[in-house]
C-alpha cells in the first residue's frame, strides 16, 4: 500500500522501512504512527519477508513524538471510546515495532539523531547498528515531561547510572555512536554513506539461515528474559520441538551432508 510518511519496499526476503519526514526530523505524528503500524503488520503477514530493516531519512533517525501535533492536555486523540481497547490500557507505544507479538527479526540502522520515542527502536530492535553520525539522548525532562517507558527500557540495556545520567541531563548531553558501541547499546558503527547498504548486508546474513529457526530462537531469547532461567530454558526447548517438525529442519542436515547450500522453504 502507498504511504505518506514512510517508505516501504520489499527486496528478496528483506523489507526496508524508512522513516520519511526529514523536515520534521522524522518526529512521530499520529498519521505516521498509523502508517508504521500498517507497515509492521504488512511485513509480519507477508510470507516473502523474513527480516525487517528500519532506518530514517535526512539527518535524524527519529526525534520522538511531534510536539506540534500533541494536544494541550497531552493525550493522543483516539477515535474509540475512552479505555475501550487494550491499547489504551497499555503504555503508549508510538513508533515501537510490536516486538512482543511479531515473529520476524527487526534490524535497526540509526542514521542520525535518535531521542525520545526514537530510542524505542534501539531497545526493542533485534540487531541495532548506527552511522558514525548517530547521537542519542532523551529530552523529556527538558520539556517538562517524565521520561517514561523509553528510559525504563533503556535502563535494562545500559548500566543503571548511565541510563539515569541520560534521563536526568535531558537534551543537554548527547551520547555518541562510539560511546553507545562501547556500552553495547549498538553492535556496529558504519560509515554514514554505507549505513543502509550494510544493514541490508546483515539482513541478508540473517536470511541465509533457516527462517523458522531464526524466529524460534528470537522468541526464545526475548520471552525468556522476562522469566526465571529454568522456565526460560523449558520455553526455549518447546520452541525447538516445534521447529524440529518442519521441512526446513530436515533440509538443514540433508544439505550439510550433501555439501550444498540449504534451500529454505519457511515451512
N, C-alpha and C positions, 0 to 999 in steps of 0.2 A: 504494500500500500504506500502511497506517497505521503511524505511527512514535511512539515514546515520548519521545524526547529532542530531536527536531527537528519543526518544522512544514514541510510541503512542499505547495505548491499550484501550479497552472498557470493563468495567465490570459492568453488570447490566445497569443502566441508567447513569453511570458516565464514561466519557472519561478522561484518565490521559495522559498528555503530559509532558515528562521530557526532558529538555534541556540536551543534552548528548555530550558535548565537554569538559569534565572535565580538560583535559591537557591544554586547551586554556581558562580555567575559564569561559567556556560557552559564549565566545565572539561571536558576530554575524558575520558570514561570509555571502557573497552573497548566497551561496548554502544553508546555514542554514535558511536564511530568506525565500527563496523559499519553503523549506520544511515546515516551520512554517505556511506559508500562505496556503499550501495544507492541512495541518492538521486542521487548523481552518475551512476551507471550508468543509472538511470531517465531522467534528463534527457538524457543523451547518446543514448539509444536512442529517445526519443520524437520522432517527426517533427514534432509540433506545436511543440516547444520550439526556439527559435533562440538564446535568451540566458538565462543563469542568474544570478540575483541572490542573494547571500548576505549575511545580516545576523544580529544577535543580539537576544535579548530581555533586558529588565532593564537594569542599569547597566554591564554588561560585554558586549563582543563575544565574546571568548574569553580565558581566563586560562591557557591551556596545558593540560598533562596534569593530570588529577585525582590529586593525590599520595596521596589516601586510598585509591585503588584500584591503586596501583603496588606489586607485591610487594617485600619487603625487599631482594632481590637486584637490583631494578631492571629485571628482564626482564618484558616483556609476555607474558602467557600465550598460547600458540598451540596450538590443538588438533592441528596437524600435527606430524609428527616434526621434530626439530631440523635446520635447514638443508635441508629437503626441498622448499622452494618458493623461487622467485625473490625474492619479497617479503622473505624472511628474510635474504637476502644484501644487500638494498638498505638505504640509510639509512632509518630509520623515518619514515613519512610522516604518521602520526596523522590529523589532520583535513584535510590538504592535498588540494585538488582534484587529480585526476590530469591535471595541466596538460600533461604531456609526451605524453599519448596521446589526450586528448579534443580534439574539434574546435571545440566551441561556446564562445563567449566567456563569461567569468565576471566579473561586476561585483560588487565587494565594497563594502559600506556599513558602516563601522566606527562603531558606536553608542556605545562607551564604552571601558572598559579593554581593552587589547589587549596581551598579553605572551606570552612563551614561544612555544609552538606556534601561538598565535593570530597571530603575526607571519607565519606561512607564507602566510596569505591575502593579506597585504599584498604579499609578494614574488612570489607566483605568480598573483595576480589580474590580469586584463587591464586593467580600469579600477577604480581604488580612490578612493572618496570617504569623507568622515568627518563625523560630527557635531562641533559645536563643543566637545562634552564629551569627545571621544576623547583618550586618553592612551596612550603607547607606551613600553614598557620591557622589559627581559629579565632575569628574576630568577635565572637558572641558578646563577651563581657565588655568589649569596647563600644558596643552599640546598645548596651543596657539589657542584654538578654542572658539567660543562663545557658551555658554550654551543656546541652543535654546529651542525647544519645550519641552524637558524634564523638564527644570526648570520653564518654563511658566506654564506647567501643575501642577508642584509641588507647585507653588505659589498659586494655587487655593485650595490646600489641606492643606498646612501649613500656619501659620501666616506669613505675608509678611517678617518680619525681620528674621525669622528662615530660610525661603527659600533663602533670599538674603545671609545670612551667609553661607549656604551650597554652593550656587553658587559661591561666591567670595573667599571662602577659598580653593576651589578645592579639590585636593587629600590630603590636609594636615590636614583635620579634618573629622572624621567619626562619624556618628550618630549610637548609639547602638539600639538594639531592645527595650530595656526598654524606652529610650527616644522617639522612634518612637511610642510606645504604649501610652505614656503619652500625646503625641501631636495628637493622633487619626489617625496617618498615617497607622497603622495596628490595627487589632481588637483583637488579641490574641497572646501571646508568648507561645511557645510549647517546651517541652523538645526535643532536637535535634533528638534523635533516634525515636521519635514518630511523627515527623512532617507530613510525607505523610499519615500515618495512621489517624492522626487527621484531615487532610484535607479531606480525603475520608469520615470520620465520619460526618463532617459538610456538605459535598456534599450530603450525604445520608439524612440528616435532611432536606435540601432544597428539595430533591427529594420526600420526604414524602408528600409534598404539591402538589396542582394541578399544573402541568407544564405550562399550558397556562396562568393561573392566575399569576404564578411567572414571566413569560415573559412579560405579560402586565404590571405588577407592576414595573418591572425593566425598561421597556421602558418609562413608565410614569414619573418615577423619573429622569432618565438620560436626556430625552428630555426636561423635564420641567425645568431643571437647566439653560437652555440657553434662556428662555423666561420670560416675566413678570408673576407674580404669578397668576393672573386671567386667563391668557392664558394657563398656565400650568395646572390649575385646570380643565379647559374645555377639554384640551387634555387628561388628565387622565380619565375624565368621558367618553370620546369617546372610550378609551381602555376598560373601564369597560363594556360599552354597547356591544362591540364586543364579549367579553368573555362570557357575560351572556347568549348568544345564543348557547353556546357549550353544548355538552353532559356532560362534566365534571362539569359544573356549575349546572346542575340538580342533578348529582350524589352526590355532596358535602352535600347539605341539606338533601338528602334522607339518606345518610349514617349516618349523625348526628342524625336524627330522629330514625333510626333503631339501634343506638348504636353499630355501627361496623366501621371498617376501610374502607375508601373510596377506590374504585377501579378505579384509573385514567386511561383513555384511550388516553389522549392527543388529544382529538377531541371534 
